[in-house]
Amino acid sequence: MKKNLLTVLFLLLSVGITLAQTREKAQTQDAETKEAINALKTVDAELNVVFSKILTQYKSDTEFIKNVKEAQELWLKFRAAEVKAKFPDRTPGTYASGHTICVNDYLTELTVSRIVTLKIWLNGTYEGDICSGSVKIN
């Protein structure tokens, strides 16, 4: 459990550092906006790769596949709802000109966290993990 928590913290920290470094390099708000959008596209693509690998590795476990697909659909709805909770619909200009950057950064953060969660099924767990559930043992 500690290893997984450390992995999550490391990935979130590295994404935060990368986003901050990108902001330092960007000269205009338009460039920052494009960077935020591209960062989200990158992690969304990784999310899809990780999810596809899970479906392939666990294809013989039909009950798990059904459940993980449902969980992913619900997570996507959760992610959208989280963003709406943080940035409710307001009159234009309420969130200032950086709104698109902030929304994409938050979506990126949530997506990186989901990737870490899903990678547990790819990386497996240790022999004797009594709470492994559907996660394969290494």
N, C-alpha and C positions, 0 to 999 in steps of 0.2 A: 504494500500500500504506500509506504514512504517513497519507493522508487517511482511509482506512478505520479504521486504528488509533486515530486521534484521534477519529473519530466514536464508536467503541466506548467509549473512555475518557470522552468527554463524556456519553454517554447513561447509562453506569453511574454516573458521578459525580452527574448530575442526579437519577437515581432514588434514589441514596443520600441526597442532600440533601432530596428530597421526602419520603422515608420519615422522615428525622430531624425535619423540620419538622412532619410529621403527628404524630409521637410527642410533640412539645412541646405541641401543641394538645390532644391526647387527655388527658382527666382521669382516666380509669380504665383498668384493664387490659382490661376488656371493650371499651371504645371503641378501644383500640390494636389489639386482636384484630380487630375489625370493619374497621378501617382497613387492616390487613395483608391481610385477605381481599379487600377491595374493590380494593386495589392489584393483587393477582394477577388478579382478574377483569378489570380494565382492560387489563393487558398481554396476558392470554390472548385477549381480544377483538381487540386490535391484531394479535397474531400471526395470528389467523384471517383478518383483513382482508388483511394483507400476503401470506399464503400464497394466498388466493383471487385476488389481483391477479396474482401470479406465474403461477398456472394459466391465467388469462385471457390474459396477455401472451404466453405461450409455448405456447399451445394447439396450434399447428401442429408443434411439436417433440415428437412423441410419445415418443421415447426419453428426452428430458430430463424430460418430465412423469412418466413411469414412475419414473425415478430419483429425482426430487425428492420424489415421494410416499413412496417407500421410505425416503429419507433422513429425511423428517419423522417417519414412524412410528418409525424407530430413534431419532431424537432425543428423541421423547416418552418412549420406554423409558429412554434414557440419563438424561433429566431425573429420572424417578422413581427410578432406581437411584442417582443422585448424592445425592438427598435421603436415601435409605435408608443410604447410606454415611456421610453426615454425621450423621444421626440414626437409628442402628440401633434396632430394636425393643428396648426395655428394660422393666423393671418400671415400673408406673405411678409417677409422681412423680420419676423419674430426671432428667428435663430441666426440672423446676420448672414453674411456672405459665405462663411465657412461651413454652413450646414451640410452640404454634400460631402465635404471632407469628413466631418464628424460622423455622419451616418455610415459612410463606407468604412471608416476606421473601426466603429463599433461592430459592424457586421463581420469584419475581418477578425476581430478579437473573439467574438462568439464562435466563429467557424474554426479558428485554430483550436479552441477548447474542445470542440466536437471532434476534430481530427484526433486529438490526443486520446479522447475517450474511445473512439472506434479502433485506434491502433492496438488497444489492449487485446482485441480479438485476433489481430494479425501476429502480434508478438508472443501471445500465449502467456502462460503463467507457470509457476513452479509446481513440481510434484508435491502433493500434500496441502495445497491451497484448498481448504475445505469450503471456501466461498467462491470458487471459480465458476460455478454455474456452467454456462455454455462455452466458456473460454477454454480453448485447447491447452493441454498440459505440454510443456516443452520436454 
